[in-house]
Amino acid sequence: MPAESEPKLAAPGAGLPWLELMVARYWTFPRFCRRTTWEQADEIFAREGQKILALVEPLDAATLRRRVLIDRFPGIEDSSRYWSPAMVLEHLDIVGSLMTHAVVELSHGRLPQGKADVAAVKPKGTDGGDPVGEFRDFLLTIRGRLAKEVGDRESPTRFLHPWFGPLGVHQWHCLLAAHQAIHRRQLKLILVAR
């Protein structure tokens, strides 16, 4: 059910519960990266993107922009529990573009400028634009950039993620795919709860 008023949630960037974070950082995510090839990560990213499109393409404008409170599940912060489908798409665009930039830069032995900041990549939830069309374009752009711009997939250069520590090219690429899957789950929960 849609929430009647803005719920009180933890601040953006507050992170995951400690035990969940430790399991993800030292077990789940490293294991996923070890078992996932570059090509498999590409496929997961593309497949999850298509599943997301299938969920949002039938939605009318009001449903697309209606914020819904969901229960927290592993992989998302408390502050991400009250989003609309459009906010999920906006977040995927923001984070996916930044992760892709990190993958490309690291593959050329360069560190991306600035730092990865979970609080800085939360969606604004504005009413303008075409979030579905923008997400469709995002999927094509990201896959094109990864195919054309990535250099050395084995580059030793690492860039700090606030939850997972210093990650290399392959790990950031795997995170791009896993992130897409986590937020597809979030989107499904939003649509069930509306």
C-alpha angles and dihedrals in degrees: 000000000000114000115250095217139011107290123226106251135167116276118272109269094028087124135213126311108282098247093045090050093049092050091047094044099045104026121011101041098039089048091050090051093048092051098042123079123208090256092049091051089051090051094048090050092050095043094048090047091054091048089052091050091050089054097048104034094077094050122108120229094261094051091045091057100037112112115222130190114231133179114265116255131186113294102030131085123239089248090062095061097089105058137126123232088256090055090053090053092047091051092049090051093050098044096037091053092049093046091049090051089051092050092050095045094046091048087061094047094256129126116229113244118258124007137288106260122182094199092053095059100057114123121257093215097221119175099227133091133028107288094184094050091044090052091049089052090046092057092053094044095050095048090048093050093049092049095047108028108039113106122179110010088193096053110145093218113118134197124202120249113196094229104030104033125226110359131189130215097279093046093052089048091052090047090055089058095042092048090055091052094049093053093045086060089049090051092051091052091050091052093048092048098047 
